[in-house]
């Protein structure tokens, strides 16, 4: 009996020794996964706003699986995770079919965190990844407490074009105004003769020649002492110029910087544009806008404005807005961008797709897009044409 117990104990001891040796010889499973995981990357972003836009374009049921990872000075959106690249092919195909610029990459999950937790504490402005990833975030502040927090709302940004808001006569136009700063309305055809608005909504207006200055009053709640900023829409009827032209504005007070609104009279241009484009199907109008800009044969009645504004959206592609071409009366505007490969791009050329540039920073109401070259080479700029509906349309 004693000998049997000794043999049994010795066998168990040998098994435990063998197991210990095997475990010490094999790499830790958790460490292996952290250092060699294949994921589906949905984009690279420098601004939190651009990342947020792509995240909310993902179907809601898939969002819990999305991670935000750090890659140098950029953030990336990642989905899935496997030691074998073929095991993420199904996920890759699903997002590729959705039109996203998906690609399979190898990532270290130690640099990642849940997108939902990341977005809950991310500020509206750009913050370096080192200040967010891997650190404990403070309790998020209320959005109304953050300065100009509504600029992160894509619905608000759509109504704030880069060159300011231009309002045409006899067209009801929605305009975003600051609910805390003084806004300016300018009549380009002469003095502002009168402004009709609802004074009981807590609005003050002062006119001075061609300009009107609009301020939403900020009362204080008598019970809580908190400031109450205006949010309700207000209508303005502006009588402008020697011809007493009436402009109709629906003002949307939001937490944004002071806004400048231009009241423009383009009757002659509109009539000329209508005569040029009358009877042409809408799709052919869009193609005509691109052709005239590509050949630099823009009709005199179209309004051309030089911009020269850069957009740092993509990791390896630099984008600069060169000029805008507006066809007043048709509700169309063409944005001509110049794109180049950045010096840090690891290669000599990159194949592009038009859908890559359908981002909120470049296009709010796109109806047409075209690239001069589908292959972008180092040292060789290319032009990008995006036709949009104007806010008046």
C-alpha positions as CSV (number, residue, x, y, z in Angstrom):
1,X,0.0,0.0,0.0
2,X,2.8,2.4,0.9
3,X,4.7,1.6,-2.3
4,X,1.6,2.3,-4.4
5,X,1.1,5.8,-2.7
6,X,4.8,6.6,-3.3
7,X,4.5,5.7,-7.0
8,X,1.3,7.7,-7.4
9,X,2.9,10.8,-5.8
10,X,6.0,10.4,-7.9
11,X,3.9,10.3,-11.1
12,X,2.0,13.4,-10.1
13,X,5.2,15.2,-9.2
14,X,6.7,14.3,-12.6
15,X,3.6,15.5,-14.4
16,X,3.7,18.8,-12.5
17,X,7.4,19.2,-13.4
18,X,6.8,18.5,-17.0
19,X,3.9,21.0,-17.0
20,X,6.1,23.7,-15.4
21,X,8.9,23.1,-18.0
22,X,6.4,23.3,-20.8
23,X,4.9,26.6,-19.5
24,X,8.3,28.2,-19.0
25,X,9.4,27.2,-22.5
26,X,6.3,28.5,-24.2
27,X,5.7,32.3,-24.6
28,X,2.9,33.7,-22.5
29,X,-0.4,33.6,-24.5
30,X,-1.5,37.0,-23.4
31,X,1.9,38.6,-24.4
32,X,1.8,36.9,-27.8
33,X,-1.6,38.3,-28.6
34,X,-0.6,41.8,-27.6
35,X,2.4,41.8,-29.8
36,X,1.0,40.2,-33.0
37,X,-2.7,41.0,-33.6
38,X,-4.2,41.5,-37.0
39,X,-7.0,44.1,-37.1
40,X,-9.1,45.9,-39.7
41,X,-8.1,49.6,-39.8
42,X,-11.0,51.9,-40.8
43,X,-8.9,55.1,-41.1
44,X,-6.1,57.3,-39.7
45,X,-7.0,60.7,-38.2
46,X,-5.2,63.7,-36.7
47,X,-8.4,65.4,-35.4
48,X,-10.9,64.0,-33.0
49,X,-13.7,65.5,-35.1
50,X,-12.7,63.5,-38.2
51,X,-12.4,60.3,-36.2
52,X,-15.8,60.9,-34.6
53,X,-17.4,61.4,-38.1
54,X,-16.2,58.0,-39.3
55,X,-17.1,56.3,-36.1
56,X,-20.8,57.5,-36.3
57,X,-20.9,56.3,-39.9
58,X,-20.4,52.7,-38.7
59,X,-23.7,50.8,-38.1
60,X,-24.7,51.1,-34.4
61,X,-24.6,47.4,-33.8
62,X,-21.0,47.2,-34.8
63,X,-19.7,50.2,-32.8
64,X,-19.1,48.3,-29.5
65,X,-16.4,46.3,-31.3
66,X,-14.5,49.4,-32.5
67,X,-11.2,50.4,-30.8
68,X,-9.3,53.7,-30.9
69,X,-5.6,53.1,-31.2
70,X,-2.5,55.3,-31.1
71,X,-0.1,55.5,-34.0
72,X,2.5,58.2,-33.4
73,X,0.8,61.6,-33.6
74,X,-2.4,60.0,-35.1
75,X,-5.3,58.0,-34.0
76,X,-6.7,55.0,-35.9
77,X,-10.0,53.2,-35.8
78,X,-9.6,49.4,-35.5
79,X,-12.0,46.4,-35.5
80,X,-11.5,42.7,-34.8
81,X,-8.3,41.1,-33.7
82,X,-6.7,37.8,-34.6
83,X,-3.2,36.2,-34.8
84,X,-4.0,35.1,-38.3
85,X,-4.8,37.7,-41.0
86,X,-7.2,35.4,-42.9
87,X,-9.4,35.3,-39.8
88,X,-10.2,39.0,-40.1
89,X,-11.0,38.8,-43.9
90,X,-14.8,38.6,-43.2
91,X,-14.7,41.8,-41.1
92,X,-12.5,43.4,-43.7
93,X,-14.9,42.6,-46.5
94,X,-17.9,43.8,-44.5
95,X,-16.5,47.3,-44.0
96,X,-15.1,47.5,-47.5
97,X,-18.6,46.9,-48.9
98,X,-19.7,49.8,-46.7
99,X,-17.4,52.1,-48.7
100,X,-14.9,52.7,-45.9
101,X,-11.2,52.7,-46.7
102,X,-10.6,49.5,-44.7
103,X,-7.2,47.7,-44.6
104,X,-5.7,44.8,-42.6
105,X,-2.9,45.9,-40.4
106,X,-0.8,44.4,-37.5
107,X,-1.4,46.4,-34.3
108,X,-0.4,46.2,-30.6
109,X,-3.7,46.2,-28.6
110,X,-1.8,47.7,-25.7
111,X,-2.1,51.1,-27.5
112,X,-5.9,50.7,-28.0
113,X,-9.0,51.3,-25.9
114,X,-12.7,51.1,-26.5
115,X,-14.0,53.7,-28.9
116,X,-17.1,54.4,-26.6
117,X,-14.9,55.1,-23.6
118,X,-12.5,57.2,-25.7
119,X,-15.2,59.3,-27.2
120,X,-16.9,59.9,-23.8
121,X,-13.9,61.9,-22.6
122,X,-12.4,63.4,-25.8
123,X,-12.4,67.2,-26.0
124,X,-13.8,68.9,-29.1
125,X,-10.5,70.3,-30.2
126,X,-7.4,68.3,-31.2
127,X,-5.4,66.9,-28.3
128,X,-2.2,64.8,-28.7
129,X,-2.9,61.1,-28.3
130,X,-0.4,60.9,-25.4
131,X,-2.8,63.1,-23.4
132,X,-5.7,60.7,-23.8
133,X,-4.7,57.1,-24.4
134,X,-3.4,55.2,-21.4
135,X,-4.4,58.0,-18.9
136,X,-7.3,58.4,-16.6
137,X,-9.7,61.0,-18.0
138,X,-11.4,63.5,-15.8
139,X,-15.1,63.6,-15.6
140,X,-16.4,65.0,-19.0
141,X,-17.6,68.6,-18.8
142,X,-21.0,69.5,-20.0
143,X,-21.0,70.4,-23.7
144,X,-22.5,73.8,-23.1
145,X,-19.5,74.6,-20.7
146,X,-16.9,74.0,-23.4
147,X,-16.2,77.0,-25.6
148,X,-17.8,76.7,-29.0
149,X,-18.6,73.1,-28.4
150,X,-21.3,73.1,-31.2
151,X,-18.6,73.3,-33.8
152,X,-18.1,69.5,-33.3
153,X,-21.7,68.9,-34.4
154,X,-21.7,68.1,-38.2
155,X,-25.3,69.4,-38.5
156,X,-24.1,72.8,-37.4
157,X,-20.9,72.8,-39.4
158,X,-22.9,72.2,-42.6
159,X,-24.4,75.6,-42.2
160,X,-21.0,77.4,-41.7
161,X,-19.2,77.3,-45.1
162,X,-15.4,78.2,-45.0
163,X,-15.9,81.6,-46.7
164,X,-18.8,82.7,-44.6
165,X,-22.5,82.7,-45.3
166,X,-23.8,84.4,-48.4
167,X,-27.6,85.1,-48.5
168,X,-29.5,85.7,-51.7
169,X,-32.7,87.9,-51.8
170,X,-36.2,86.3,-51.7
171,X,-34.7,83.0,-50.5
172,X,-35.3,81.8,-47.0
173,X,-31.9,80.9,-45.7
174,X,-30.9,79.1,-42.5
175,X,-27.9,80.7,-40.8
176,X,-26.0,79.7,-37.6
177,X,-25.3,82.7,-35.3
178,X,-23.4,82.8,-32.0
179,X,-25.7,82.7,-29.0
180,X,-23.0,84.4,-26.9
181,X,-20.9,86.7,-29.1
182,X,-21.9,89.7,-31.4
183,X,-22.7,88.7,-35.0
184,X,-22.5,90.9,-38.0
185,X,-24.8,91.1,-41.0
186,X,-23.5,93.1,-44.0
187,X,-25.5,94.4,-47.0
188,X,-23.3,94.6,-50.2
189,X,-25.7,96.7,-52.2
190,X,-26.1,99.7,-49.8
191,X,-27.3,100.6,-46.3
192,X,-29.5,98.5,-44.2
193,X,-32.8,100.3,-44.0
194,X,-34.7,98.2,-41.5
195,X,-34.6,94.8,-39.7
196,X,-37.8,93.1,-38.5
197,X,-37.4,90.5,-35.8
198,X,-39.0,89.2,-32.6
199,X,-37.7,91.4,-29.8
200,X,-39.5,89.4,-27.1
201,X,-37.1,86.5,-27.9
202,X,-34.3,88.5,-26.1
203,X,-32.4,89.9,-29.2
204,X,-30.7,93.3,-29.6
205,X,-29.9,94.7,-33.0
206,X,-27.9,97.8,-33.9
207,X,-27.6,99.1,-37.5
208,X,-24.7,101.2,-38.7
209,X,-24.7,102.0,-42.5
210,X,-24.3,98.7,-44.4
211,X,-23.9,96.7,-41.2
212,X,-26.2,95.3,-38.5
213,X,-24.9,93.8,-35.3
214,X,-27.0,91.1,-33.7
215,X,-26.6,89.9,-30.0
216,X,-28.7,87.3,-28.2
217,X,-29.2,88.3,-24.6
218,X,-28.0,85.9,-21.9
219,X,-30.3,86.0,-18.9
220,X,-29.5,84.3,-15.6
221,X,-31.8,81.7,-14.1
222,X,-33.2,83.2,-10.8
223,X,-33.4,79.8,-9.1
224,X,-30.0,78.2,-10.1
225,X,-28.0,81.2,-11.1
226,X,-26.9,79.5,-14.3
227,X,-26.7,81.5,-17.6
228,X,-29.4,80.6,-20.1
229,X,-28.2,80.8,-23.7
230,X,-30.6,81.1,-26.6
231,X,-31.4,78.0,-28.6
232,X,-34.7,78.7,-30.3
233,X,-34.7,79.7,-34.0
234,X,-35.5,83.4,-34.8
235,X,-36.6,85.0,-38.0
236,X,-35.0,88.2,-39.4
237,X,-36.3,90.2,-42.4
238,X,-33.6,92.6,-43.6
239,X,-34.5,95.5,-45.9
240,X,-31.3,96.1,-47.8
241,X,-29.9,98.5,-50.4
242,X,-31.3,101.4,-52.5
243,X,-33.8,99.0,-54.1
244,X,-35.1,97.9,-50.6
245,X,-34.5,94.3,-51.3
246,X,-35.8,92.0,-48.6
247,X,-33.6,89.1,-47.3
248,X,-35.2,86.4,-45.1
249,X,-33.0,84.7,-42.5
250,X,-33.8,81.9,-40.1
251,X,-31.2,82.3,-37.3
252,X,-30.1,79.3,-35.4
253,X,-28.4,80.4,-32.2
254,X,-25.6,78.0,-31.2
255,X,-22.5,77.8,-29.2
256,X,-20.1,79.0,-31.9
257,X,-17.9,82.0,-32.5
258,X,-19.2,85.3,-33.8
259,X,-20.5,84.8,-37.4
260,X,-20.5,87.2,-40.4
261,X,-23.4,87.0,-42.9
262,X,-23.2,88.7,-46.3
263,X,-26.4,89.8,-48.1
264,X,-25.6,89.7,-51.8
265,X,-27.5,90.8,-54.9
266,X,-26.5,88.7,-57.9
267,X,-29.5,89.2,-60.1
268,X,-27.5,89.8,-63.3
269,X,-25.2,86.8,-62.6
270,X,-28.2,84.6,-61.8
271,X,-30.0,85.5,-65.0
272,X,-26.9,84.8,-67.0
273,X,-26.2,81.5,-65.2
274,X,-29.8,80.4,-65.8
275,X,-29.5,81.2,-69.5
276,X,-26.3,79.0,-69.7
277,X,-27.6,76.0,-67.7
278,X,-31.3,76.2,-68.6
279,X,-32.7,72.9,-69.9
280,X,-29.7,70.9,-69.0
281,X,-30.3,67.8,-66.7
282,X,-28.9,68.1,-63.2
283,X,-26.2,65.4,-63.7
284,X,-24.9,67.2,-66.8
285,X,-24.8,70.5,-64.9
286,X,-22.5,68.9,-62.3
287,X,-20.2,67.5,-65.1
288,X,-20.2,70.9,-66.8
289,X,-19.0,72.6,-63.5
290,X,-16.1,70.1,-63.3
291,X,-15.2,70.5,-67.0
292,X,-15.1,74.3,-66.9
293,X,-12.8,74.3,-63.9
294,X,-10.6,71.5,-65.3
295,X,-10.1,73.3,-68.6
296,X,-10.0,76.7,-66.8
297,X,-12.8,77.9,-69.1
298,X,-15.1,79.3,-66.4
299,X,-18.0,81.5,-67.6
300,X,-17.7,85.2,-66.5
301,X,-21.1,84.9,-64.7
302,X,-19.7,82.3,-62.3
303,X,-18.1,83.6,-59.2
304,X,-14.5,82.5,-58.6
305,X,-12.9,83.0,-55.2
306,X,-9.3,82.2,-54.4
307,X,-9.0,80.5,-51.0
308,X,-5.5,78.8,-50.4
309,X,-6.5,76.9,-47.2
310,X,-4.8,73.7,-46.1
311,X,-6.6,70.7,-44.5
312,X,-4.5,68.2,-42.4
313,X,-6.9,65.3,-42.5
314,X,-4.9,62.4,-43.9
315,X,-1.7,60.8,-42.7
316,X,0.1,60.8,-46.1
317,X,-1.9,63.0,-48.4
318,X,-1.8,66.8,-48.1
319,X,-5.0,68.7,-49.2
320,X,-5.2,72.4,-50.0
321,X,-8.4,74.3,-51.2
322,X,-7.3,76.3,-54.2
323,X,-10.5,78.1,-55.2
324,X,-14.2,77.9,-55.3
325,X,-16.5,78.4,-58.3
326,X,-20.1,79.3,-57.6
327,X,-23.0,79.2,-60.1
328,X,-25.5,81.6,-58.4
329,X,-29.1,80.7,-59.1
330,X,-28.3,77.1,-59.7
331,X,-27.4,76.2,-56.1
332,X,-24.1,74.7,-57.1
333,X,-20.5,75.4,-55.9
334,X,-17.3,73.6,-57.0
335,X,-14.4,73.3,-54.6
336,X,-11.0,72.8,-56.4
337,X,-8.4,71.2,-54.2
338,X,-4.7,70.5,-54.9
339,X,-3.5,67.2,-53.3
340,X,0.1,65.9,-52.9
341,X,1.9,63.1,-51.2
342,X,3.5,64.1,-47.9
343,X,7.3,63.8,-47.6
344,X,6.9,61.0,-45.0
345,X,5.0,58.7,-47.3
346,X,6.8,55.3,-47.5
347,X,6.8,54.9,-51.3
348,X,6.8,56.8,-54.6
349,X,3.1,56.6,-55.5
350,X,-0.3,55.8,-54.2
351,X,-3.6,54.8,-55.9
352,X,-6.5,56.9,-54.8
353,X,-10.3,56.6,-54.9
354,X,-12.8,59.5,-55.0
355,X,-14.6,58.1,-52.0
356,X,-11.5,58.7,-49.8
357,X,-12.2,62.5,-50.0
358,X,-15.9,62.3,-49.1
359,X,-15.2,63.6,-45.5
360,X,-17.2,66.4,-43.7
361,X,-14.1,68.6,-43.7
362,X,-14.1,68.7,-47.5
363,X,-17.7,68.1,-48.5
364,X,-20.9,68.9,-46.7
365,X,-23.5,68.4,-49.5
366,X,-21.6,66.6,-52.3
367,X,-23.3,65.8,-55.6
368,X,-20.2,65.1,-57.7
369,X,-16.5,64.3,-57.3
370,X,-13.6,63.8,-59.7
371,X,-9.8,63.3,-59.5
372,X,-7.4,64.6,-62.1
373,X,-5.1,61.5,-61.5
374,X,-6.1,58.3,-59.8
375,X,-2.4,57.5,-59.1
376,X,-0.7,60.2,-57.0
377,X,3.0,60.3,-57.4
378,X,5.6,62.0,-55.2
379,X,6.4,65.5,-56.5
380,X,3.4,65.5,-58.8
381,X,0.3,67.4,-57.6
382,X,-3.2,66.4,-58.6
383,X,-6.4,68.3,-58.6
384,X,-9.6,67.2,-56.8
385,X,-13.0,68.6,-57.8
386,X,-16.0,68.4,-55.5
387,X,-19.3,69.8,-56.5
388,X,-21.8,70.6,-53.7
389,X,-25.2,72.1,-53.2
390,X,-25.0,75.5,-51.6
391,X,-26.8,76.1,-48.3
392,X,-29.3,78.4,-50.2
393,X,-30.2,75.4,-52.4
